[in-house]
Amino acid sequence: MVNVSEVVAARLRDMGVDRVYGTPGLAVDPLVGALRGAPTAPGFVQARGEESAALMACATAKLTGGIGCCLAPPGAGSLRLLGGLYDAAADRAPVLALVGAGPAARHTGGHPVRHLAEVSVYCEEVSAPELMDDALYRAARAALTDRGVAALVVPRHVLAAPAPGTPPAAPPGPPPPRPPAEEDLRRAAEVLDGAGKTVVVVGNAGRRASGQVAEVVRLLGAGAVTTALARDALPDDLPYLAGVAGPLGSEAAATLLRECDTLLLAGAEDLDPALLPGPGRCRTVAVDPEPDDCPLPDGAPAVRVTGDVTACLEALVPRLRHTADRAWRSRVERVVGAWREEGAARSRRYFGTSVNPRSVVAELSERLPDRAVVVTDSGTSLDWWTRHLRLRTGMRSLLSAHLGLPGAAVPYAVAARFAAPGRPVIALVGDGALQGGGLNELLTVRRHLEQLAGLPPLVFCVFNNGDLNRLTWQRRAAAGDPLIPLSAEVPALPYAQWARLAGLPAVRCDRPRHVGSVWADVLAGRGPLLLEFVVDGETPPDWASAVARSDEPRRAPLGTPLARFLRASG
């Protein structure tokens, strides 16, 4: 006889869920068995921890646009799940969390609903088998519609009970796009047609509208920046794209946001409000799926257009006039060009025998395979990803943006490999982040090595500098003292040797002139591999480049060329 767990597995497959990431336990074993049993059920990938399982589900949702699914037992399992679920909630990724419930949980004060409700757009305990089907679809619909975490707490006796035989509901899909209001479109066109210095900010909700954004930029002679989550919305070879807008983002993006008089926020719900111009500085048009999604500058005229971002921009484009004056566009291209030239020059420099970490990403960019997925962690690997990565059309990028969860890159990359088996996947990970949890999930890769060995490369690129480098540079920048020693030391570990001990292929590079050739060899291979670069921890990120190095008399301050250019070009 079919039980509830087998029905749940079939329903998840109907929803487009190909894999469930999780950890086993007595309370959820009936569902684990169903996922591993029927050929029509999603696959089950056992993570080393519940937080990693939730991160894998979050990465799946970000990469595919569908529902990511994770599974955890009650008690400590549900608590450990929360870190990854908060990542999904912060970045508005649709994730379905299935959590078991034990008979003693309610009496001990540890019932999962109590903890999950705070992070979820929908949270429910399923108390009887006949309620399971309806609850599952309502949770999935909430995750897609509200773009967040939907949690179901299901006791073992429900999962193991005979299926009630109720007819299946229709699989939930994303909500129909909301058409924009004509009056809002008219007002938005008036604002943009009167603009002199326009910048388009592409955010997470505007990623799919890249073609419409390009047309708006062309008509208005505008510049463009992206948020971190929309890093791959536009190819980096566009002369008007100034990189990622963020507190520690692109200097060119910060310059354009500082100088513009008009902003078009295209689904920029994830833009940090601190980056917006000051009160009364510019006019703003915000295009968002929902009202009040996007932050707006204070004290300036603003128009909101609510609806599907792609549909809104398609309706807006015919209303815009071509801007004849291209002075602002010329300014944008000069700023972007100087920023890129400076970045290229910095990536070619190295001192002593350590590898310049900038060169690791710069050399990767020159050799990135088509349709690659590039994942980054927090720390200075994020700085090099922001500054030196050059994505082409069809490539994707993934990261834990708002939460900046250290160690997220390895679970993200594992999920990307399963969700997109035909794409090369490269994860950029600092040594501190790798020790913070990533090493454990390399064991998950080892467990599936036979399945993954014939697929395109899955590369875990480790920046080994023996330091929590971003923290160190934040401290040095705050103190204004270049003589502060390494202040966040990471225990030394030979990562390539560790990977080989675990049964994974590995390569170690500590020669600056070999970086490009090592990347070429690695990317020509197949399957998983750990690539360790021994990098210079004394290379400052852009935001810290004003901090003089300890041997300043022998080196020009790294922050001067672009600043000098900006002053000279007005």
C-alpha positions as CSV (number, residue, x, y, z in Angstrom):
1,M,0.0,0.0,0.0
2,V,1.3,3.5,-0.9
3,N,2.1,5.6,2.2
4,V,2.0,9.4,2.6
5,S,5.8,9.7,2.1
6,E,5.6,8.1,-1.4
7,V,2.8,10.5,-2.3
8,V,4.8,13.5,-1.1
9,A,7.8,12.3,-3.2
10,A,5.6,12.1,-6.3
11,R,4.1,15.5,-5.6
12,L,7.5,17.1,-5.3
13,R,8.5,15.7,-8.6
14,D,5.3,17.2,-10.1
15,M,6.4,20.5,-8.8
16,G,9.7,20.3,-10.6
17,V,11.9,19.3,-7.6
18,D,14.6,17.0,-8.9
19,R,16.5,16.6,-5.6
20,V,15.9,17.0,-1.9
21,Y,18.9,17.9,0.2
22,G,18.9,16.9,3.8
23,T,20.0,14.6,6.7
24,P,18.3,11.4,7.9
25,G,16.7,10.8,11.2
26,L,14.0,8.6,12.7
27,A,11.3,11.2,12.3
28,V,11.9,11.7,8.6
29,D,13.2,8.2,7.6
30,P,9.9,7.3,5.8
31,L,10.3,10.2,3.5
32,V,14.0,9.5,3.0
33,G,13.1,5.9,2.0
34,A,10.5,7.2,-0.5
35,L,13.0,9.5,-2.1
36,R,15.5,6.8,-2.5
37,G,13.0,4.2,-3.7
38,A,10.8,5.1,-6.6
39,P,12.3,6.1,-10.0
40,T,9.7,8.8,-10.3
41,A,10.7,10.4,-7.0
42,P,13.3,13.2,-6.7
43,G,16.8,12.1,-5.7
44,F,18.0,12.5,-2.2
45,V,21.4,14.0,-1.5
46,Q,22.6,13.5,2.1
47,A,24.5,16.6,3.2
48,R,27.0,16.7,6.1
49,G,24.8,19.1,8.0
50,E,21.4,20.7,8.0
51,E,22.7,24.2,7.3
52,S,24.4,22.9,4.2
53,A,21.3,21.2,3.1
54,A,19.3,24.4,3.3
55,L,22.1,26.3,1.4
56,M,22.0,23.7,-1.3
57,A,18.2,24.1,-1.6
58,C,18.7,27.9,-1.7
59,A,21.3,27.7,-4.4
60,T,19.0,25.4,-6.5
61,A,16.2,27.9,-6.2
62,K,18.5,30.8,-7.3
63,L,20.0,28.9,-10.2
64,T,16.8,27.4,-11.6
65,G,14.1,29.9,-10.5
66,G,12.0,27.0,-9.2
67,I,11.6,25.5,-5.7
68,G,14.6,24.2,-3.8
69,C,13.8,21.6,-1.2
70,C,15.5,20.5,2.0
71,L,14.7,18.0,4.7
72,A,15.8,17.7,8.4
73,P,14.9,15.8,11.5
74,P,13.5,17.7,14.5
75,G,15.4,19.0,17.5
76,A,19.0,20.1,16.7
77,G,18.4,19.3,13.1
78,S,15.7,22.0,12.7
79,L,17.9,24.5,14.6
80,R,20.9,23.8,12.3
81,L,18.7,24.2,9.3
82,L,17.9,27.9,10.2
83,G,21.3,29.4,9.0
84,G,20.7,28.2,5.5
85,L,17.0,29.1,5.6
86,Y,17.8,32.7,6.7
87,D,20.0,32.9,3.6
88,A,17.1,31.9,1.4
89,A,14.8,34.4,3.2
90,A,17.2,37.3,3.0
91,D,17.8,36.7,-0.8
92,R,14.1,35.9,-1.5
93,A,14.7,32.4,-2.9
94,P,11.7,30.0,-2.9
95,V,12.7,27.1,-0.6
96,L,10.4,24.4,0.8
97,A,11.7,23.0,4.1
98,L,10.3,19.7,5.3
99,V,11.0,19.1,9.0
100,G,10.2,16.1,11.1
101,A,8.5,16.2,14.5
102,G,9.1,13.9,17.4
103,P,6.6,13.1,20.1
104,A,8.6,14.7,22.9
105,A,9.4,18.0,21.1
106,R,6.2,19.8,22.1
107,H,6.7,19.1,25.8
108,T,10.3,20.2,25.8
109,G,9.7,23.5,24.2
110,G,11.7,22.6,21.1
111,H,8.9,22.2,18.6
112,P,10.2,23.1,15.1
113,V,7.2,25.4,14.3
114,R,8.4,27.8,17.1
115,H,11.8,28.3,15.4
116,L,10.8,28.0,11.7
117,A,7.9,30.6,11.8
118,E,10.3,33.5,12.2
119,V,12.1,32.8,9.0
120,S,9.2,31.6,6.9
121,V,6.5,33.2,4.7
122,Y,4.4,30.1,5.4
123,C,4.7,27.6,8.3
124,E,2.4,24.8,9.2
125,E,2.3,21.5,11.1
126,V,0.5,18.7,9.4
127,S,-1.4,16.8,12.0
128,A,-3.2,14.1,9.9
129,P,-2.5,12.2,6.7
130,E,-5.5,13.6,4.9
131,L,-4.2,17.1,5.3
132,M,-0.7,16.5,3.8
133,D,-1.5,17.0,0.1
134,D,-3.3,20.3,0.6
135,A,-0.6,21.6,3.0
136,L,2.2,20.7,0.6
137,Y,0.7,22.6,-2.3
138,R,-0.2,25.6,-0.2
139,A,3.4,25.7,1.1
140,A,4.8,25.4,-2.4
141,R,2.5,28.2,-3.7
142,A,3.6,30.5,-0.9
143,A,7.3,29.9,-1.6
144,L,6.8,30.8,-5.2
145,T,4.4,33.7,-4.8
146,D,6.1,35.4,-1.8
147,R,9.6,34.3,-2.8
148,G,10.8,32.9,0.5
149,V,10.9,29.9,2.8
150,A,7.8,27.8,3.3
151,A,8.1,25.2,6.1
152,L,6.1,22.1,6.8
153,V,6.5,20.2,10.1
154,V,5.4,16.6,9.6
155,P,5.4,14.0,12.3
156,R,6.7,10.5,11.6
157,H,3.3,8.9,12.1
158,V,1.9,11.1,9.3
159,L,4.7,10.3,6.9
160,A,4.4,6.6,7.5
161,A,0.6,6.5,7.4
162,P,-1.3,4.9,4.4
163,A,-2.1,7.5,1.8
164,P,-5.7,8.6,2.0
165,G,-6.3,8.4,-1.7
166,T,-7.4,12.0,-2.3
167,P,-7.0,13.2,-5.9
168,P,-3.9,15.3,-6.5
169,A,-4.2,19.1,-6.7
170,A,-2.7,20.9,-9.7
171,P,1.0,21.6,-9.3
172,P,1.5,25.2,-8.2
173,G,3.2,27.6,-10.5
174,P,4.5,31.2,-10.3
175,P,1.8,33.8,-10.0
176,P,0.6,35.4,-13.2
177,P,2.5,38.7,-14.0
178,R,0.8,41.8,-12.9
179,P,0.2,44.3,-15.8
180,P,1.6,47.8,-15.2
181,A,-0.8,50.7,-14.8
182,E,-0.9,53.1,-17.8
183,E,-0.7,56.2,-15.7
184,D,2.5,54.9,-14.0
185,L,4.1,54.2,-17.3
186,R,3.2,57.6,-18.6
187,R,4.8,59.3,-15.5
188,A,7.8,57.1,-15.7
189,A,8.4,58.0,-19.3
190,E,8.2,61.7,-18.5
191,V,10.8,61.4,-15.8
192,L,13.2,59.4,-17.9
193,D,12.8,61.6,-21.1
194,G,13.8,64.6,-19.1
195,A,16.9,63.0,-17.7
196,G,20.4,64.2,-18.3
197,K,22.5,61.7,-16.4
198,T,20.6,58.4,-16.0
199,V,21.9,55.2,-14.3
200,V,20.0,51.9,-14.5
201,V,20.3,49.7,-11.5
202,V,19.5,46.0,-12.2
203,G,18.6,44.0,-9.2
204,N,17.5,40.5,-8.3
205,A,14.0,40.8,-9.5
206,G,15.1,42.4,-12.8
207,R,17.6,39.7,-13.8
208,R,15.4,38.3,-16.5
209,A,14.8,41.7,-18.1
210,S,18.4,42.1,-19.5
211,G,17.3,42.6,-23.1
212,Q,14.8,45.4,-22.0
213,V,17.4,47.0,-19.8
214,A,19.9,47.1,-22.7
215,E,17.3,48.8,-24.9
216,V,16.5,51.4,-22.2
217,V,20.2,52.1,-21.8
218,R,20.7,52.5,-25.5
219,L,17.8,55.0,-25.8
220,L,18.7,57.1,-22.8
221,G,22.5,57.0,-23.2
222,A,22.6,55.7,-19.7
223,G,25.1,53.8,-17.5
224,A,24.2,50.6,-15.8
225,V,25.2,48.8,-12.6
226,T,24.0,45.6,-11.0
227,T,23.5,44.4,-7.5
228,A,25.5,41.3,-6.3
229,L,22.6,39.0,-6.9
230,A,22.1,40.3,-10.4
231,R,25.9,40.1,-11.2
232,D,25.2,37.9,-14.3
233,A,22.2,39.9,-15.6
234,L,24.4,41.7,-18.2
235,P,27.7,40.6,-19.8
236,D,30.7,42.4,-18.5
237,D,32.0,43.4,-21.9
238,L,29.4,46.1,-22.2
239,P,31.2,49.5,-22.2
240,Y,28.5,51.1,-20.0
241,L,28.4,48.4,-17.3
242,A,30.1,49.7,-14.2
243,G,30.1,46.5,-12.1
244,V,28.4,45.7,-8.8
245,A,26.9,48.4,-6.6
246,G,27.6,47.6,-3.0
247,P,29.1,49.0,0.2
248,L,32.4,47.2,-0.8
249,G,31.6,47.1,-4.5
250,S,32.8,48.7,-7.7
251,E,34.4,52.2,-7.5
252,A,33.1,52.9,-11.0
253,A,29.5,52.0,-9.9
254,A,29.9,54.3,-6.8
255,T,31.0,57.1,-9.1
256,L,28.0,56.8,-11.4
257,L,25.5,56.7,-8.5
258,R,27.2,59.7,-7.0
259,E,27.0,61.8,-10.2
260,C,23.7,60.8,-11.7
261,D,20.5,62.9,-11.7
262,T,18.1,60.1,-12.6
263,L,17.8,56.5,-11.4
264,L,15.9,53.7,-13.0
265,L,15.7,50.8,-10.5
266,A,14.8,47.7,-12.4
267,G,13.8,45.1,-9.8
268,A,16.5,46.5,-7.4
269,E,14.8,45.2,-4.2
270,D,18.2,44.0,-3.0
271,L,20.0,47.4,-3.4
272,D,21.5,48.7,-0.2
273,P,19.7,52.0,0.5
274,A,23.0,53.5,1.8
275,L,24.2,53.6,-1.9
276,L,21.4,55.8,-3.1
277,P,22.1,59.5,-3.6
278,G,21.3,61.9,-0.8
279,P,18.0,63.8,-0.3
280,G,16.9,65.7,-3.3
281,R,19.8,64.6,-5.4
282,C,18.0,62.8,-8.2
283,R,14.7,61.7,-9.6
284,T,13.8,58.0,-9.5
285,V,11.7,55.5,-11.3
286,A,11.3,52.1,-9.5
287,V,10.0,49.1,-11.4
288,D,9.1,46.3,-9.0
289,P,7.0,43.1,-8.9
290,E,5.3,44.3,-5.7
291,P,4.7,47.8,-4.2
292,D,7.4,49.1,-1.9
293,D,9.8,46.4,-2.8
294,C,12.6,48.7,-3.7
295,P,14.2,51.4,-1.6
296,L,14.0,55.0,-2.8
297,P,16.1,58.1,-2.1
298,D,14.6,60.5,0.4
299,G,13.2,63.9,-0.6
300,A,13.2,63.4,-4.4
301,P,10.5,62.9,-7.0
302,A,9.8,59.2,-7.5
303,V,7.5,57.1,-9.7
304,R,6.8,53.5,-9.0
305,V,5.7,51.1,-11.7
306,T,4.4,47.8,-10.2
307,G,4.3,44.6,-12.1
308,D,6.5,42.0,-13.8
309,V,9.8,43.8,-14.4
310,T,10.2,42.4,-18.0
311,A,6.7,43.3,-19.0
312,C,6.9,46.8,-17.4
313,L,10.1,47.6,-19.3
314,E,8.7,46.2,-22.5
315,A,5.7,48.6,-22.1
316,L,8.0,51.5,-21.2
317,V,10.5,51.3,-24.0
318,P,8.1,52.5,-26.8
319,R,7.3,55.5,-24.7
320,L,10.9,56.7,-24.5
321,R,12.6,59.1,-26.8
322,H,16.2,58.6,-28.1
323,T,18.5,61.0,-26.2
324,A,20.6,63.0,-28.6
325,D,23.1,64.4,-26.1
326,R,25.6,61.6,-25.5
327,A,27.9,63.5,-23.2
328,W,26.8,61.5,-20.1
329,R,27.2,58.2,-22.0
330,S,30.8,59.3,-23.0
331,R,31.5,60.1,-19.3
332,V,30.2,56.7,-18.3
333,E,32.3,54.8,-20.8
334,R,35.4,56.7,-19.7
335,V,34.9,55.9,-16.1
336,V,34.2,52.3,-16.8
337,G,37.1,52.0,-19.2
338,A,39.6,53.5,-16.7
339,W,38.2,51.3,-13.9
340,R,38.7,48.2,-16.0
341,E,42.2,49.2,-17.1
342,E,43.2,49.8,-13.6
343,G,41.9,46.4,-12.5
344,A,43.8,44.7,-15.3
345,A,47.0,46.5,-14.2
346,R,46.5,45.5,-10.6
347,S,45.9,41.9,-11.5
348,R,49.3,41.7,-13.4
349,R,51.3,42.8,-10.4
350,Y,52.9,40.5,-7.9
351,F,55.5,40.8,-5.2
352,G,57.8,38.2,-3.8
353,T,56.9,34.6,-4.4
354,S,53.2,34.5,-3.5
355,V,50.4,34.6,-6.1
356,N,48.5,37.8,-6.5
357,P,44.9,36.8,-5.7
358,R,43.6,39.3,-8.2
359,S,45.4,37.3,-11.0
360,V,43.7,34.1,-10.0
361,V,40.2,35.5,-10.9
362,A,41.6,37.6,-13.8
363,E,43.2,34.6,-15.4
364,L,40.1,32.5,-14.8
365,S,38.0,35.1,-16.6
366,E,40.1,34.8,-19.7
367,R,39.5,31.1,-19.8
368,L,36.0,30.7,-18.5
369,P,34.1,28.0,-20.5
370,D,30.8,28.9,-22.0
371,R,27.8,28.7,-19.8
372,A,29.9,28.4,-16.7
373,V,28.5,29.0,-13.2
374,V,30.8,30.9,-10.9
375,V,30.1,30.8,-7.1
376,T,31.8,33.0,-4.6
377,D,32.0,33.0,-0.8
378,S,32.3,35.9,1.6
379,G,35.7,37.4,2.4
380,T,38.2,38.7,-0.1
381,S,37.3,36.1,-2.6
382,L,34.1,38.1,-3.0
383,D,36.2,41.2,-3.6
384,W,38.1,39.5,-6.4
385,W,34.8,38.1,-7.8
386,T,33.4,41.6,-7.8
387,R,36.4,43.3,-9.3
388,H,38.0,40.9,-11.8
389,L,35.4,38.4,-12.9
390,R,34.2,38.9,-16.5
391,L,31.1,37.0,-17.3
392,R,29.8,36.5,-20.8
393,T,26.2,36.0,-22.0
394,G,24.8,32.7,-20.8
395,M,27.1,32.5,-17.7
396,R,25.7,32.5,-14.2
397,S,26.9,33.6,-10.8
398,L,25.8,32.6,-7.3
399,L,26.5,33.8,-3.8
400,S,25.0,34.4,-0.4
401,A,24.4,38.1,-0.8
402,H,22.6,39.7,2.1
403,L,23.6,37.2,4.8
404,G,27.1,36.8,3.5
405,L,27.3,33.4,5.1
406,P,30.9,32.1,5.4
407,G,31.3,28.6,3.9
408,A,28.2,28.9,1.7
409,A,30.2,28.6,-1.6
410,V,30.9,24.8,-1.4
411,P,27.3,23.8,-0.7
412,Y,26.2,26.2,-3.4
413,A,28.6,24.7,-5.9
414,V,27.5,21.2,-5.0
415,A,23.9,22.1,-5.7
416,A,24.8,23.9,-8.9
417,R,26.5,20.8,-10.1
418,F,23.4,18.6,-9.5
419,A,21.0,21.3,-10.8
420,A,23.0,22.0,-14.0
421,P,25.0,18.9,-14.8
422,G,26.0,20.2,-18.2
423,R,27.5,23.4,-17.0
424,P,31.1,23.9,-15.7
425,V,31.0,25.1,-12.0
426,I,33.8,27.0,-10.3
427,A,33.6,28.0,-6.6
428,L,35.9,30.8,-5.3
429,V,36.5,30.1,-1.6
430,G,38.8,31.6,1.0
431,D,40.7,29.4,3.4
432,G,38.8,30.7,6.4
433,A,35.4,30.0,4.7
434,L,36.5,26.6,3.6
435,Q,37.5,25.7,7.2
436,G,34.2,27.2,8.3
437,G,32.1,24.4,6.8
438,G,33.1,23.9,3.2
439,L,35.6,21.1,4.0
440,N,32.7,18.9,5.3
441,E,30.7,19.2,2.1
442,L,33.7,18.1,0.0
443,L,33.0,14.7,1.5
444,T,29.5,14.9,-0.1
445,V,31.3,15.4,-3.4
446,R,33.5,12.4,-2.7
447,R,30.5,10.3,-2.0
448,H,29.1,11.1,-5.4
449,L,32.4,11.1,-7.2
450,E,31.6,8.2,-9.6
451,Q,28.4,10.0,-10.7
452,L,30.2,13.4,-11.1
453,A,33.5,12.3,-12.7
454,G,32.3,12.4,-16.3
455,L,30.6,15.8,-16.1
456,P,32.1,19.2,-16.9
457,P,34.6,20.5,-14.4
458,L,33.5,21.2,-10.8
459,V,36.4,23.3,-9.4
460,F,36.8,24.4,-5.8
461,C,39.4,27.2,-6.0
462,V,40.9,27.9,-2.6
463,F,42.7,31.1,-1.8
464,N,45.2,30.0,0.8
465,N,46.6,33.1,2.6
466,G,46.4,31.8,6.2
467,D,44.2,34.7,7.3
468,L,40.6,35.9,7.5
469,N,41.7,38.5,5.0
470,R,38.7,40.7,4.7
471,L,38.5,41.0,8.5
472,T,42.2,41.9,8.6
473,W,41.8,44.6,6.0
474,Q,38.7,46.0,7.6
475,R,40.7,46.4,10.8
476,R,43.7,47.9,9.0
477,A,41.5,50.3,7.1
478,A,39.7,51.3,10.3
479,A,43.0,51.9,12.2
480,G,44.7,53.6,9.2
481,D,47.8,51.6,10.3
482,P,49.5,49.4,7.6
483,L,51.7,47.9,10.3
484,I,48.9,45.9,12.0
485,P,50.0,42.2,11.7
486,L,47.8,39.4,10.4
487,S,45.0,39.6,13.0
488,A,42.7,36.8,12.1
489,E,45.0,33.9,11.6
490,V,43.6,30.7,10.0
491,P,45.2,27.4,11.1
492,A,47.6,26.2,8.4
493,L,46.3,23.3,6.3
494,P,47.6,21.8,3.1
495,Y,44.2,21.8,1.3
496,A,45.3,20.0,-1.8
497,Q,46.8,17.2,0.3
498,W,43.6,17.1,2.4
499,A,41.5,16.7,-0.7
500,R,43.7,13.9,-2.0
501,L,43.4,12.2,1.4
502,A,39.6,12.4,1.0
503,G,39.8,10.8,-2.4
504,L,39.4,13.9,-4.6
505,P,41.8,15.1,-7.3
506,A,43.7,18.2,-6.4
507,V,46.3,20.7,-7.7
508,R,48.4,23.2,-5.8
509,C,49.9,26.4,-7.3
510,D,52.3,28.7,-5.6
511,R,54.1,30.2,-8.7
512,P,52.7,33.5,-9.9
513,R,53.7,32.8,-13.5
514,H,51.9,29.5,-13.6
515,V,48.4,30.8,-12.7
516,G,47.1,30.9,-16.3
517,S,48.5,27.6,-17.4
518,V,47.1,25.9,-14.3
519,W,43.7,27.2,-15.0
520,A,43.9,26.1,-18.6
521,D,44.8,22.6,-17.5
522,V,42.1,22.4,-14.8
523,L,39.3,23.7,-17.0
524,A,40.2,21.2,-19.8
525,G,39.5,18.3,-17.4
526,R,36.3,16.7,-16.2
527,G,34.7,16.1,-12.8
528,P,35.5,17.5,-9.3
529,L,38.8,19.0,-8.4
530,L,40.2,21.1,-5.6
531,L,42.6,23.9,-6.8
532,E,44.7,25.5,-4.1
533,F,46.5,28.8,-4.8
534,V,48.9,30.1,-2.2
535,V,48.1,33.8,-2.4
536,D,49.5,37.0,-1.0
537,G,47.5,38.2,2.0
538,E,49.1,41.6,1.7
539,T,47.2,42.4,-1.5
540,P,44.5,44.9,-0.5
541,P,41.0,45.0,-1.9
542,D,40.0,48.1,-3.7
543,W,38.0,49.5,-0.8
544,A,41.2,49.1,1.4
545,S,43.7,50.3,-1.1
546,A,44.0,53.7,0.6
547,V,45.7,51.8,3.4
548,A,49.4,52.1,2.7
549,R,51.4,48.9,2.6
550,S,54.2,48.3,5.0
551,D,56.8,48.9,2.3
552,E,55.0,52.0,0.9
553,P,58.2,53.8,-0.3
554,R,58.8,51.0,-2.8
555,R,55.2,50.8,-4.1
556,A,52.8,53.4,-5.4
557,P,49.4,53.4,-3.4
558,L,47.1,51.2,-5.4
559,G,44.1,53.5,-5.2
560,T,45.6,56.5,-7.0
561,P,45.2,55.9,-10.8
562,L,41.4,55.9,-11.0
563,A,41.0,58.7,-8.5
564,R,43.5,60.8,-10.4
565,F,41.6,60.1,-13.7
566,L,38.2,61.0,-12.1
567,R,39.6,64.3,-10.9
568,A,41.1,65.1,-14.2
569,S,38.0,64.2,-16.2
570,G,35.7,66.2,-14.0
